[in-house]
Amino acid sequence: MTTIYRATDVHTGQLVAVKIPHPELECDPVFYSRFQREAAIGKKLHHPGIVETLDSGDMDQLCIVMEWAEGRILREILAKEGKLSPERATRLALGVCEALDYIHSQGVVHRDLKPENIMVSEDDRVKLIDFGIAGSEGMRRLTFSRFSNAMGTPDYISPEQIKRKHTDGRSDLYTLGVILYEMLAGKTPFGGPNPFAVMNDRLVNDPPPLRENAPETSAEMQEIVYRALEREPKDRYASAREFAAALAHPDSVVLIDRSARAKRRHKHPLFAGSVATYAMMLAIPVLVLTLLMLLTRLK
């Protein structure tokens, strides 16, 4: 839907990233509102762990101008290394926690956290990028999320997003739990032959024990990940700061016997209600966009 270009600010000489929507979407009022909201959210966030949104000046082109962040996205690192050491995974997760703690304090929920949206520098400092479907308190929801609060990426989406329930900062913490599991084990905790099966797996099953896929991981780290991946938001960490405290002081983590729950892991029939609804809600924006494009061509 957008293309990001590397450019140079002619006034300051600063390297910047310019995000420009595809031409056919500029006349779509739904996409336009979503793009404008992303820019507005970006301008209110100022933190080392967040890519900085800059003033675009008087440009005629609809765009978002951001700082150019050097480094690699976490997805590239995982694709090359498979999985990370517990020490490095913890270091990166702590950086994400710090950034999440800040955006949540500003009333913003990312809602699409994933390795593709985490930039990692050479010294393992992280920056969160792409607030395209982020939610912000006090802002009207005139974006694709107006049609579906379940927007997100199937491998990382929280159970409450699948069920189209209210989301808050704990939804981002669930997603970070998935990412932390993936960094340690080399794969995400839930799977299936298609996106709907993946979403269904997290609705009816607990994640496989982390130490089965990453035996070098401590029991305390496994418990930290388990808590982040609780299906009910009330059972997760209450805040990114609490999540970070557990990561920084694993010796304070209380181990819980989860063997009974692990034995109950089976393949269940597809959770038809929520997953089917998710599929329909995802289809709505596509249909609306298609109709808008047809109407535009007829004018």
TORLOKOL-349715 format. One record per residue: y, x, z of N, C-alpha, C in turn; residue in one letter. Coordinates in nm, 2 decimals. Each point is the difference from the previous one (the first is absolute). Example, Ala and Ser with C-alpha at 12.3 -4.5 7.8 and 13.67 -1.06 7.14 Angstrom:
BEGIN
     nc2     nc1     nc3    cac2    cac1    cac3     cc2     cc1     cc3  vextor
   -0.57    1.32    0.78    0.12   -0.09    0.00    0.12    0.09    0.00       A
    0.11   -0.04   -0.07    0.11    0.09    0.00    0.11   -0.08    0.08       S
This chain:
BEGIN
     nc2     nc1     nc3    cac2    cac1    cac3     cc2     cc1     cc3  vextor
   -0.12    0.08    0.00    0.12   -0.08    0.00    0.13    0.08    0.00       M
   -0.01    0.13    0.05    0.11    0.09    0.00   -0.05    0.14   -0.05       T
    0.10    0.08   -0.03   -0.02    0.14   -0.04    0.09    0.08    0.08       T
   -0.04    0.11    0.06    0.08    0.09    0.08    0.03    0.13   -0.08       I
    0.12    0.03   -0.01    0.05    0.12   -0.08    0.06    0.10    0.10       Y
   -0.03    0.13   -0.03    0.07    0.11    0.07    0.13    0.03   -0.07       R
    0.11    0.00    0.08    0.13    0.02   -0.07    0.09    0.09    0.09       A
    0.11    0.03   -0.05    0.10    0.08    0.08    0.13   -0.07    0.01       T
    0.05   -0.02    0.12    0.13   -0.06    0.02    0.11    0.09   -0.05       D
    0.07   -0.05   -0.10    0.10    0.09   -0.07    0.12    0.03    0.10       V
    0.02   -0.08    0.10    0.11    0.02    0.09   -0.03    0.10    0.11       H
   -0.13    0.00    0.05   -0.04    0.08    0.11   -0.10    0.11   -0.04       T
   -0.06   -0.01   -0.11   -0.10    0.10   -0.04   -0.13   -0.03    0.06       G
   -0.01   -0.10    0.09   -0.12   -0.03    0.07   -0.11   -0.06   -0.09       Q
   -0.13    0.05    0.02   -0.11   -0.06   -0.07   -0.03   -0.14    0.07       L
   -0.02   -0.10   -0.09   -0.02   -0.14    0.05   -0.12   -0.06   -0.08       V
   -0.05   -0.11    0.06   -0.10   -0.08   -0.07    0.07   -0.13   -0.04       A
   -0.01   -0.04   -0.12    0.06   -0.13   -0.05   -0.11   -0.10   -0.03       V
   -0.01   -0.11    0.07   -0.10   -0.10   -0.02    0.06   -0.11   -0.09       K
   -0.05   -0.02   -0.12    0.05   -0.10   -0.09   -0.11   -0.10   -0.04       I
    0.03   -0.13    0.01   -0.10   -0.10   -0.04   -0.02    0.00   -0.15       P
   -0.12   -0.05   -0.04   -0.03   -0.01   -0.14    0.10   -0.10   -0.06       H
    0.04    0.02   -0.12    0.10   -0.09   -0.06   -0.03   -0.15    0.00       P
   -0.13   -0.03   -0.02   -0.04   -0.14   -0.01    0.01   -0.07    0.13       E
    0.02    0.07    0.11    0.00   -0.06    0.14    0.15   -0.02    0.05       L
    0.09    0.07   -0.07    0.14   -0.01    0.05    0.06   -0.14    0.01       E
   -0.05   -0.08   -0.10    0.05   -0.14    0.00   -0.08   -0.10    0.08       C
   -0.10    0.05    0.07   -0.08   -0.08    0.09    0.07   -0.02    0.13       D
    0.04   -0.12    0.04    0.08   -0.01    0.13   -0.09    0.03    0.12       P
   -0.13   -0.02   -0.01   -0.08    0.03    0.12   -0.01    0.15    0.02       V
   -0.03    0.07   -0.11   -0.01    0.15    0.01    0.13    0.06    0.03       F
    0.11   -0.06   -0.06    0.13    0.05    0.03    0.04    0.00    0.15       Y
   -0.04   -0.12    0.06    0.03   -0.01    0.14   -0.08    0.09    0.09       S
   -0.13    0.02   -0.04   -0.09    0.09    0.07    0.06    0.15   -0.01       R
    0.05    0.03   -0.12    0.05    0.14   -0.02    0.12    0.02    0.08       F
    0.09   -0.10    0.00    0.12    0.01    0.08   -0.02    0.01    0.15       Q
   -0.11   -0.07    0.05   -0.03    0.00    0.14   -0.06    0.14    0.03       R
   -0.08    0.06   -0.09   -0.05    0.13    0.03    0.12    0.10    0.01       E
    0.10   -0.01   -0.08    0.12    0.09    0.00    0.07   -0.03    0.14       A
    0.02   -0.12    0.04    0.07   -0.03    0.12   -0.07    0.05    0.12       A
   -0.14   -0.01    0.00   -0.08    0.05    0.11    0.02    0.16    0.01       I
   -0.01    0.06   -0.12    0.01    0.14   -0.01    0.13    0.05    0.06       G
    0.11   -0.07   -0.03    0.13    0.05    0.04    0.02   -0.01    0.15       K
   -0.08   -0.08    0.07    0.02   -0.01    0.15   -0.09    0.09    0.07       K
   -0.09    0.07   -0.07   -0.09    0.10    0.07    0.04    0.14   -0.02       L
    0.02    0.07    0.11    0.04    0.14    0.00   -0.08    0.08    0.10       H
   -0.11    0.06   -0.05   -0.09    0.08    0.09   -0.07    0.11   -0.08       H
   -0.03    0.11    0.06   -0.06    0.11   -0.08   -0.14   -0.04   -0.06       P
   -0.06   -0.10    0.07   -0.13   -0.05   -0.05    0.00   -0.11   -0.11       G
    0.12   -0.03   -0.05    0.02   -0.10   -0.10    0.08    0.06   -0.11       I
   -0.05   -0.03   -0.12    0.08    0.05   -0.12    0.14   -0.07    0.00       V
    0.10    0.08   -0.01    0.14   -0.05    0.01    0.05   -0.07   -0.13       E
    0.05   -0.12    0.02    0.06   -0.07   -0.11    0.15    0.03   -0.01       T
    0.04    0.05   -0.12    0.14    0.04   -0.02    0.08   -0.10   -0.07       L
    0.13    0.02    0.00    0.10   -0.08   -0.07   -0.02    0.02   -0.15       D
   -0.02   -0.11   -0.07   -0.02    0.01   -0.15    0.13    0.00   -0.07       S
    0.11   -0.02    0.07    0.13    0.00   -0.07    0.02   -0.12   -0.08       G
    0.07    0.02   -0.12    0.03   -0.11   -0.09   -0.09   -0.01   -0.12       D
   -0.12    0.04    0.02   -0.10    0.00   -0.12   -0.02   -0.14   -0.05       M
    0.00   -0.01   -0.13   -0.02   -0.13   -0.07   -0.15   -0.04    0.01       D
   -0.08    0.10    0.00   -0.15   -0.02    0.01   -0.04   -0.05    0.14       Q
   -0.08   -0.10    0.00   -0.06   -0.04    0.13   -0.10    0.11    0.04       L
    0.02    0.06    0.12   -0.08    0.11    0.05    0.02    0.02    0.15       C
   -0.09    0.08    0.05    0.01    0.05    0.14    0.00    0.15   -0.01       I
    0.10    0.06    0.06    0.00    0.15    0.00   -0.04    0.05    0.14       V
   -0.09    0.09    0.00   -0.06    0.06    0.12    0.01    0.15    0.00       M
   -0.01    0.06    0.12   -0.02    0.14    0.01   -0.13    0.04   -0.07       E
    0.00    0.12   -0.06   -0.12    0.05   -0.06   -0.08    0.08    0.11       W
   -0.12   -0.06    0.03   -0.08    0.06    0.11   -0.10    0.09   -0.06       A
    0.00    0.13    0.04   -0.09    0.10   -0.05   -0.13   -0.02    0.08       E
   -0.11    0.02   -0.07   -0.13    0.00    0.06   -0.10   -0.08   -0.08       G
   -0.11   -0.04    0.06   -0.11   -0.08   -0.07   -0.02   -0.13    0.07       R
   -0.04   -0.10   -0.07   -0.04   -0.12    0.07   -0.14    0.02    0.07       I
   -0.02   -0.07    0.10   -0.12    0.02    0.08   -0.12   -0.03   -0.09       L
    0.01   -0.09   -0.09   -0.12   -0.03   -0.09   -0.04    0.13   -0.08       R
    0.09    0.08   -0.04   -0.03    0.12   -0.08   -0.07    0.10    0.10       E
    0.04    0.01    0.12   -0.06    0.09    0.09   -0.15   -0.05    0.03       I
   -0.02   -0.13    0.02   -0.13   -0.05    0.03   -0.09    0.02   -0.12       L
    0.05   -0.02   -0.12   -0.08    0.01   -0.12   -0.04    0.14   -0.02       A
    0.08    0.10    0.04   -0.04    0.14   -0.01   -0.09    0.05    0.11       K
    0.03   -0.04    0.12   -0.07    0.05    0.12   -0.11   -0.09    0.05       E
   -0.01   -0.12   -0.04   -0.10   -0.09    0.04    0.03   -0.06    0.14       G
   -0.01    0.08    0.10    0.05   -0.04    0.14    0.07    0.11    0.07       K
    0.07   -0.03    0.10    0.08    0.10    0.07   -0.06    0.03    0.14       L
    0.04    0.11    0.05   -0.04    0.04    0.13    0.06   -0.10    0.10       S
   -0.07   -0.02    0.12    0.06   -0.09    0.10    0.14    0.05    0.04       P
    0.02    0.13    0.01    0.14    0.04    0.04    0.10   -0.03   -0.11       E
   -0.03    0.01   -0.12    0.10   -0.03   -0.11    0.02   -0.15   -0.01       R
   -0.11   -0.07    0.01    0.01   -0.15   -0.01    0.09   -0.05    0.11       A
   -0.02    0.05    0.12    0.08   -0.04    0.12    0.14    0.03   -0.02       T
    0.03    0.12   -0.06    0.14    0.04   -0.02    0.07   -0.09   -0.10       R
   -0.07   -0.04   -0.10    0.06   -0.09   -0.10    0.02   -0.14    0.05       L
   -0.10   -0.04    0.08    0.01   -0.14    0.06    0.11    0.00    0.10       A
    0.02    0.10    0.07    0.12    0.00    0.10    0.13   -0.01   -0.08       L
    0.01    0.07   -0.11    0.12   -0.01   -0.08    0.03   -0.14   -0.05       G
   -0.11   -0.07   -0.05    0.01   -0.13   -0.04    0.04   -0.10    0.11       V
   -0.06    0.03    0.12    0.03   -0.08    0.12    0.15    0.01    0.03       C
    0.06    0.12   -0.01    0.14    0.02    0.03    0.08   -0.08   -0.09       E
   -0.03    0.00   -0.13    0.07   -0.07   -0.10   -0.01   -0.15    0.02       A
   -0.12   -0.05    0.03   -0.02   -0.14    0.02    0.07   -0.05    0.13       L
    0.00    0.08    0.10    0.07   -0.03    0.12    0.15   -0.03   -0.03       D
    0.06    0.08   -0.09    0.14   -0.01   -0.03    0.02   -0.13   -0.09       Y
   -0.08   -0.02   -0.10    0.03   -0.12   -0.09   -0.03   -0.13    0.08       I
   -0.10    0.00    0.09   -0.02   -0.12    0.08    0.11   -0.02    0.09       H
    0.07    0.10    0.05    0.11   -0.02    0.09    0.12   -0.06   -0.08       S
    0.00    0.02   -0.13    0.10   -0.06   -0.08   -0.03   -0.13   -0.06       Q
   -0.12   -0.06    0.05   -0.04   -0.13   -0.04   -0.06    0.00   -0.14       G
   -0.06    0.11   -0.05   -0.06    0.01   -0.13   -0.15    0.02    0.02       V
   -0.08   -0.07   -0.08   -0.14    0.02   -0.01   -0.03    0.05   -0.14       V
   -0.07    0.11   -0.02   -0.03    0.05   -0.13   -0.09   -0.09   -0.09       H
   -0.11   -0.04    0.06   -0.10   -0.09   -0.06   -0.08    0.05   -0.12       R
    0.03    0.12   -0.04   -0.08    0.06   -0.11   -0.02    0.15    0.02       D
   -0.03    0.03    0.12   -0.02    0.14    0.03   -0.14    0.04   -0.05       L
    0.00    0.12   -0.07   -0.13    0.05   -0.06    0.03    0.15   -0.04       K
   -0.11    0.07   -0.03    0.02    0.15   -0.03    0.10    0.02   -0.11       P
    0.01   -0.10   -0.10    0.09    0.02   -0.11    0.15   -0.01    0.05       E
    0.02   -0.06    0.11    0.14   -0.02    0.05    0.04    0.09    0.12       N
   -0.08    0.11    0.01    0.03    0.10    0.11    0.02    0.14   -0.07       I
    0.12    0.05    0.00    0.02    0.13   -0.06   -0.01    0.11    0.11       M
   -0.07    0.11   -0.03   -0.03    0.11    0.09    0.05    0.13   -0.05       V
    0.09    0.06    0.08    0.06    0.13   -0.04   -0.10    0.11    0.02       S
    0.04    0.12   -0.03   -0.09    0.12    0.01   -0.03    0.03    0.15       E
    0.09   -0.04    0.09   -0.02    0.03    0.14   -0.05   -0.13    0.07       D
   -0.06   -0.09   -0.08   -0.06   -0.13    0.06    0.10   -0.09    0.06       D
    0.13    0.00   -0.04    0.09   -0.10    0.04   -0.01   -0.12   -0.09       R
    0.00   -0.12    0.05   -0.02   -0.12   -0.08    0.12   -0.08   -0.02       V
    0.01   -0.07   -0.12    0.10   -0.09   -0.03   -0.06   -0.13   -0.05       K
    0.04   -0.11    0.05   -0.05   -0.13   -0.06    0.08   -0.04   -0.12       L
   -0.06   -0.04   -0.10    0.07   -0.04   -0.13   -0.04   -0.14   -0.04       I
    0.07   -0.06   -0.09   -0.03   -0.13   -0.06    0.00   -0.12    0.10       D
    0.12   -0.06    0.02    0.01   -0.11    0.09    0.01   -0.13   -0.09       F
   -0.07    0.00   -0.11    0.01   -0.11   -0.10   -0.04   -0.14    0.06       G
   -0.09   -0.01    0.09   -0.04   -0.13    0.06    0.02    0.00    0.15       I
    0.09    0.09    0.04    0.03    0.00    0.15    0.07   -0.12    0.04       A
   -0.02   -0.04    0.13    0.06   -0.11    0.06    0.11    0.05    0.10       G
    0.11   -0.08    0.00    0.11    0.04    0.09    0.05   -0.12    0.07       S
    0.02    0.01    0.13    0.05   -0.12    0.08    0.14   -0.03   -0.05       E
    0.02   -0.13   -0.01    0.14   -0.05   -0.04    0.02    0.00   -0.15       G
   -0.10    0.05   -0.08    0.02    0.00   -0.15   -0.08   -0.12   -0.06       M
    0.06   -0.07   -0.09   -0.07   -0.11   -0.07   -0.11    0.05   -0.08       R
   -0.12   -0.06    0.00   -0.11    0.04   -0.08   -0.01   -0.06   -0.14       R
    0.08    0.06   -0.09    0.00   -0.04   -0.14   -0.06    0.11   -0.08       L
   -0.13    0.03    0.03   -0.07    0.10   -0.08   -0.14   -0.06   -0.03       T
   -0.08    0.08   -0.06   -0.14   -0.04   -0.02   -0.06   -0.04    0.13       F
    0.04    0.06    0.11   -0.06   -0.03    0.13    0.04   -0.15    0.04       S
    0.10   -0.06   -0.07    0.03   -0.14    0.03   -0.12   -0.08   -0.04       R
   -0.07    0.04   -0.10   -0.12   -0.08   -0.04   -0.12    0.04    0.08       F
    0.00    0.12    0.05   -0.12    0.05    0.07    0.04    0.10    0.10       S
   -0.03   -0.03    0.13    0.02    0.10    0.11   -0.12    0.10    0.00       N
   -0.10   -0.02   -0.09   -0.11    0.08    0.00    0.01    0.11   -0.09       A
    0.12    0.03   -0.06    0.01    0.11   -0.09   -0.03    0.13    0.07       M
   -0.06    0.09   -0.07   -0.05    0.12    0.05   -0.11    0.06   -0.08       G
   -0.06    0.11    0.04   -0.11    0.06   -0.07   -0.13   -0.03    0.07       T
   -0.10   -0.05   -0.08   -0.12   -0.05    0.06   -0.07    0.10    0.10       P
    0.00    0.13   -0.03   -0.07    0.09    0.08    0.07    0.02    0.14       D
    0.13   -0.03    0.00    0.08    0.03    0.12    0.07   -0.13    0.07       Y
   -0.01   -0.11   -0.06    0.06   -0.12    0.05   -0.06   -0.04    0.13       I
    0.09   -0.06    0.09   -0.05   -0.04    0.13   -0.06   -0.14   -0.01       S
   -0.09   -0.03    0.09   -0.06   -0.14    0.00    0.10   -0.11    0.00       P
    0.11    0.01    0.08    0.10   -0.11    0.00    0.07   -0.01   -0.13       E
    0.01    0.10   -0.08    0.06   -0.01   -0.13   -0.09   -0.08   -0.09       Q
   -0.13    0.03    0.01   -0.10   -0.07   -0.09    0.01   -0.15    0.04       I
    0.01   -0.03    0.12    0.00   -0.14    0.05    0.14   -0.07   -0.01       K
    0.10    0.08   -0.06    0.13   -0.05   -0.01    0.06   -0.04    0.13       R
   -0.03    0.07    0.10    0.06   -0.02    0.13    0.13    0.08    0.02       K
    0.07   -0.02    0.11    0.12    0.08    0.03   -0.04    0.15    0.02       H
    0.08    0.08   -0.06   -0.02    0.15    0.01    0.12    0.06    0.08       T
   -0.03    0.10    0.07    0.10    0.08    0.07   -0.04    0.15    0.00       D
    0.06    0.08    0.08   -0.03    0.14    0.00   -0.15    0.04    0.02       G
   -0.07   -0.09    0.07   -0.14    0.03    0.02   -0.09   -0.01   -0.13       R
    0.06   -0.06   -0.10   -0.07    0.00   -0.13    0.01    0.14   -0.06       S
    0.11    0.06    0.01    0.01    0.14   -0.04   -0.09    0.09    0.08       D
   -0.02   -0.02    0.13   -0.08    0.08    0.08   -0.15   -0.01   -0.04       L
   -0.04   -0.12   -0.04   -0.13   -0.02   -0.05   -0.02    0.08   -0.13       Y
    0.09   -0.01   -0.09   -0.01    0.08   -0.12    0.00    0.15    0.03       T
    0.08    0.05    0.09   -0.01    0.14    0.04   -0.14    0.03    0.05       L
   -0.06   -0.09    0.07   -0.14    0.02    0.05   -0.09    0.02   -0.11       G
    0.01   -0.08   -0.11   -0.08    0.02   -0.12    0.02    0.14   -0.06       V
    0.13    0.04   -0.01    0.03    0.13   -0.06   -0.05    0.11    0.08       I
    0.01   -0.01    0.14   -0.05    0.10    0.09   -0.15    0.01   -0.02       L
   -0.07   -0.11   -0.01   -0.15    0.00   -0.02   -0.03    0.08   -0.13       Y
    0.08   -0.04   -0.11   -0.03    0.07   -0.13    0.03    0.15    0.01       E
    0.11    0.04    0.07    0.02    0.14    0.00   -0.11    0.08    0.07       M
   -0.06   -0.07    0.10   -0.11    0.07    0.08   -0.13   -0.01   -0.07       L
   -0.03   -0.11   -0.06   -0.14   -0.03   -0.05   -0.01    0.02   -0.15       A
    0.12    0.01   -0.07   -0.01    0.02   -0.15   -0.02   -0.13   -0.07       G
    0.00   -0.11    0.07   -0.01   -0.13   -0.07    0.06   -0.11    0.10       K
    0.04   -0.11   -0.06    0.05   -0.11    0.08   -0.11   -0.07    0.07       T
    0.03   -0.07    0.12   -0.11   -0.06    0.08   -0.07   -0.12   -0.06       P
    0.07   -0.07   -0.09   -0.05   -0.12   -0.05   -0.02    0.01   -0.15       F
   -0.11   -0.06   -0.05   -0.03    0.02   -0.15   -0.06   -0.13   -0.06       G
   -0.03    0.01   -0.12   -0.06   -0.11   -0.08    0.02    0.02   -0.15       G
   -0.07   -0.08   -0.08    0.00    0.02   -0.14    0.13   -0.04   -0.07       P
    0.09   -0.08    0.07    0.12   -0.04   -0.05    0.10   -0.02    0.11       N
    0.13   -0.01   -0.03    0.10   -0.01    0.10   -0.02   -0.12    0.10       P
   -0.05   -0.11   -0.05   -0.02   -0.11    0.09   -0.12    0.02    0.10       F
   -0.10    0.07   -0.04   -0.11    0.04    0.09    0.05    0.10    0.10       A
    0.09    0.09   -0.04    0.06    0.10    0.09    0.08   -0.08    0.11       V
    0.08   -0.09   -0.04    0.08   -0.08    0.10   -0.09   -0.08    0.09       M
   -0.11   -0.06   -0.06   -0.09   -0.08    0.08   -0.07    0.09    0.11       N
   -0.03    0.12   -0.04   -0.07    0.09    0.09    0.08    0.02    0.13       D
    0.13    0.02   -0.01    0.08    0.02    0.12    0.02   -0.13    0.08       R
   -0.02   -0.11   -0.06    0.01   -0.13    0.07   -0.12   -0.03    0.08       L
   -0.11    0.05   -0.04   -0.13   -0.04    0.07   -0.07    0.11    0.07       V
    0.04    0.13   -0.03   -0.07    0.11    0.06    0.09    0.10    0.07       N
   -0.05    0.07    0.09    0.07    0.11    0.06   -0.03    0.13   -0.09       D
    0.09    0.10    0.01   -0.02    0.11   -0.08   -0.12    0.08    0.04       P
   -0.07    0.07   -0.10   -0.11    0.09    0.04    0.05    0.10    0.10       P
   -0.08    0.04    0.09    0.04    0.11    0.10    0.05    0.12   -0.08       P
    0.12    0.04    0.04    0.07    0.11   -0.07   -0.09    0.13    0.01       L
   -0.06    0.02    0.11   -0.07    0.13    0.02   -0.13    0.01   -0.09       R
   -0.04   -0.12   -0.05   -0.12    0.01   -0.10    0.05    0.07   -0.13       E
    0.12   -0.02   -0.03    0.05    0.06   -0.13    0.08    0.13    0.03       N
    0.04    0.02    0.13    0.08    0.12    0.03   -0.05    0.05    0.14       A
   -0.12    0.06    0.01   -0.06    0.04    0.13    0.09    0.10    0.08       P
    0.09    0.07   -0.07    0.09    0.09    0.07    0.11   -0.07    0.07       E
    0.01   -0.13   -0.01    0.11   -0.07    0.06   -0.05   -0.03    0.15       T
    0.10    0.00    0.09   -0.03   -0.03    0.14   -0.02   -0.14    0.02       S
   -0.07   -0.03    0.11   -0.02   -0.14    0.04    0.13   -0.07    0.03       A
    0.10    0.08    0.05    0.13   -0.06    0.03    0.07   -0.04   -0.12       E
   -0.01    0.09   -0.11    0.07   -0.04   -0.13   -0.07   -0.12   -0.06       M
   -0.13   -0.01    0.01   -0.07   -0.12   -0.05    0.06   -0.12    0.07       Q
    0.01    0.00    0.13    0.06   -0.11    0.08    0.14   -0.04   -0.04       E
    0.08    0.10   -0.03    0.14   -0.02   -0.04    0.00   -0.08   -0.13       I
   -0.09    0.05   -0.10   -0.01   -0.07   -0.13   -0.05   -0.14    0.02       V
   -0.10   -0.02    0.08   -0.06   -0.13    0.03    0.11   -0.10    0.05       Y
    0.08    0.05    0.09    0.10   -0.09    0.06    0.11   -0.04   -0.11       R
    0.04    0.10   -0.08    0.09   -0.03   -0.11   -0.05   -0.10   -0.10       A
   -0.14    0.00   -0.01   -0.06   -0.09   -0.10   -0.05   -0.13    0.06       L
    0.04   -0.04    0.11   -0.03   -0.13    0.06    0.05   -0.11   -0.09       E
   -0.09   -0.10   -0.02    0.04   -0.11   -0.09    0.12   -0.08    0.05       R
    0.00   -0.02    0.13    0.11   -0.08    0.06    0.12    0.10    0.04       E
    0.12   -0.03   -0.05    0.11    0.09    0.03    0.02    0.02    0.15       P
   -0.03   -0.10    0.09    0.02    0.01    0.14   -0.09    0.11    0.06       K
   -0.11    0.03   -0.07   -0.09    0.10    0.06    0.03    0.14   -0.05       D
    0.10    0.02   -0.09    0.03    0.13   -0.05    0.11    0.07    0.09       R
    0.04    0.11   -0.04    0.11    0.07    0.07    0.13   -0.10   -0.02       Y
    0.07   -0.01    0.11    0.12   -0.09   -0.01    0.11    0.06   -0.08       A
    0.01    0.13   -0.01    0.11    0.06   -0.08   -0.05    0.14   -0.06       S
    0.08    0.05   -0.09   -0.03    0.13   -0.06    0.01    0.11    0.11       A
    0.09   -0.02    0.09    0.02    0.10    0.11   -0.13    0.01    0.09       R
   -0.06   -0.12    0.02   -0.12    0.00    0.08   -0.12    0.06   -0.07       E
    0.00   -0.02   -0.13   -0.10    0.06   -0.09    0.01    0.15    0.00       F
    0.13    0.04   -0.01    0.02    0.15    0.00   -0.03    0.06    0.13       A
    0.02   -0.07    0.11   -0.04    0.06    0.13   -0.14    0.02    0.01       A
   -0.08   -0.09   -0.05   -0.15    0.02    0.00   -0.04    0.12   -0.08       A
    0.06    0.01   -0.12   -0.03    0.12   -0.09    0.04    0.13    0.07       L
    0.11    0.00    0.06    0.05    0.12    0.07   -0.07    0.04    0.12       A
   -0.06   -0.10    0.07   -0.07    0.02    0.13   -0.14   -0.07    0.00       H
   -0.09    0.05   -0.09   -0.13   -0.07   -0.01   -0.08    0.00    0.13       P
    0.03    0.10    0.09   -0.07    0.00    0.13    0.03   -0.12    0.09       D
    0.11   -0.07   -0.04    0.03   -0.12    0.08   -0.06   -0.13   -0.06       S
   -0.07    0.02   -0.11   -0.07   -0.12   -0.06   -0.12   -0.04    0.07       V
   -0.01   -0.13    0.03   -0.12   -0.06    0.07   -0.10   -0.04   -0.10       V
   -0.12    0.06    0.01   -0.11   -0.04   -0.10   -0.06   -0.13    0.03       L
   -0.02   -0.08   -0.10   -0.06   -0.13    0.02   -0.14   -0.01   -0.08       I
   -0.09   -0.05    0.07   -0.14   -0.01   -0.06    0.01   -0.11   -0.11       D
   -0.01    0.04   -0.12    0.01   -0.09   -0.12   -0.14   -0.01   -0.07       R
   -0.11    0.05    0.06   -0.13    0.00   -0.07   -0.04   -0.14   -0.03       S
    0.02   -0.10    0.08   -0.05   -0.13   -0.03    0.07   -0.06   -0.12       A
    0.13    0.03   -0.01    0.08   -0.05   -0.12   -0.05    0.08   -0.12       R
   -0.03    0.13    0.01   -0.04    0.07   -0.12   -0.13   -0.05   -0.06       A
   -0.09   -0.04    0.09   -0.13   -0.06   -0.04    0.01   -0.13   -0.08       K
    0.11   -0.07    0.03    0.02   -0.13   -0.07    0.06    0.02   -0.14       R
    0.02    0.12   -0.04    0.06    0.01   -0.14   -0.11   -0.03   -0.10       R
    0.03   -0.11   -0.08   -0.09   -0.05   -0.10    0.09   -0.04   -0.12       H
   -0.07   -0.03   -0.11    0.07   -0.05   -0.11    0.01   -0.16    0.02       K
    0.12   -0.05   -0.01    0.02   -0.14    0.02    0.04   -0.06   -0.13       H
   -0.03   -0.14   -0.01    0.05   -0.07   -0.12    0.15    0.02   -0.01       P
    0.05    0.00   -0.12    0.14    0.03   -0.02    0.09   -0.10    0.07       L
    0.10    0.05    0.07    0.09   -0.09    0.08    0.08   -0.07   -0.10       F
   -0.05   -0.11   -0.06    0.05   -0.06   -0.12    0.14   -0.05    0.02       A
    0.03   -0.07    0.12    0.13   -0.06    0.02    0.12    0.10   -0.02       G
    0.00    0.10    0.08    0.11    0.09    0.00    0.01    0.09   -0.12       S
   -0.12    0.05   -0.05    0.00    0.08   -0.11    0.03   -0.07   -0.13       V
   -0.05   -0.12   -0.01    0.03   -0.09   -0.12    0.15   -0.03    0.00       A
    0.06   -0.03    0.11    0.14   -0.03    0.01    0.08    0.13   -0.03       T
   -0.04    0.11    0.04    0.06    0.13   -0.03    0.01    0.02   -0.16       Y
   -0.12   -0.03   -0.06    0.00    0.01   -0.15    0.09   -0.09   -0.07       A
    0.01   -0.13    0.05    0.09   -0.09   -0.06    0.15    0.04    0.02       M
    0.03    0.04    0.13    0.14    0.04    0.03    0.04    0.12   -0.09       M
   -0.09    0.09   -0.02    0.03    0.12   -0.09    0.03   -0.05   -0.14       L
   -0.07   -0.10   -0.04    0.01   -0.05   -0.14    0.13   -0.07   -0.03       A
    0.06   -0.06    0.11    0.12   -0.08   -0.02    0.12    0.09   -0.05       I
    0.03    0.11    0.06    0.11    0.08   -0.06   -0.02    0.04   -0.14       P
   -0.13    0.03   -0.04   -0.03    0.04   -0.14    0.03   -0.12   -0.09       V
   -0.04   -0.12    0.04    0.03   -0.11   -0.09    0.15   -0.03   -0.01       L
    0.07    0.01    0.12    0.14   -0.02   -0.01    0.07    0.10   -0.08       V
   -0.04    0.12    0.01    0.06    0.11   -0.08   -0.02   -0.03   -0.15       L
   -0.13   -0.04   -0.04   -0.03   -0.02   -0.14    0.09   -0.12   -0.05       T
    0.01   -0.10    0.08    0.08   -0.12   -0.04    0.15    0.04   -0.02       L
    0.05    0.08    0.09    0.14    0.05   -0.01    0.02    0.08   -0.13       L
   -0.09    0.09   -0.03    0.01    0.08   -0.12   -0.01   -0.08   -0.12       M
   -0.08   -0.11    0.00   -0.01   -0.09   -0.12    0.13   -0.07   -0.02       L
    0.06   -0.05    0.11    0.12   -0.07    0.00    0.12    0.08   -0.05       L
   -0.01    0.13    0.04    0.11    0.09   -0.05   -0.01    0.03   -0.15       T
   -0.12    0.01   -0.05   -0.02    0.02   -0.14    0.04   -0.12   -0.08       R
   -0.01   -0.12    0.06    0.03   -0.12   -0.08    0.15   -0.02   -0.01       L
    0.08    0.06    0.10    0.14   -0.02   -0.01    0.07    0.07   -0.11       K
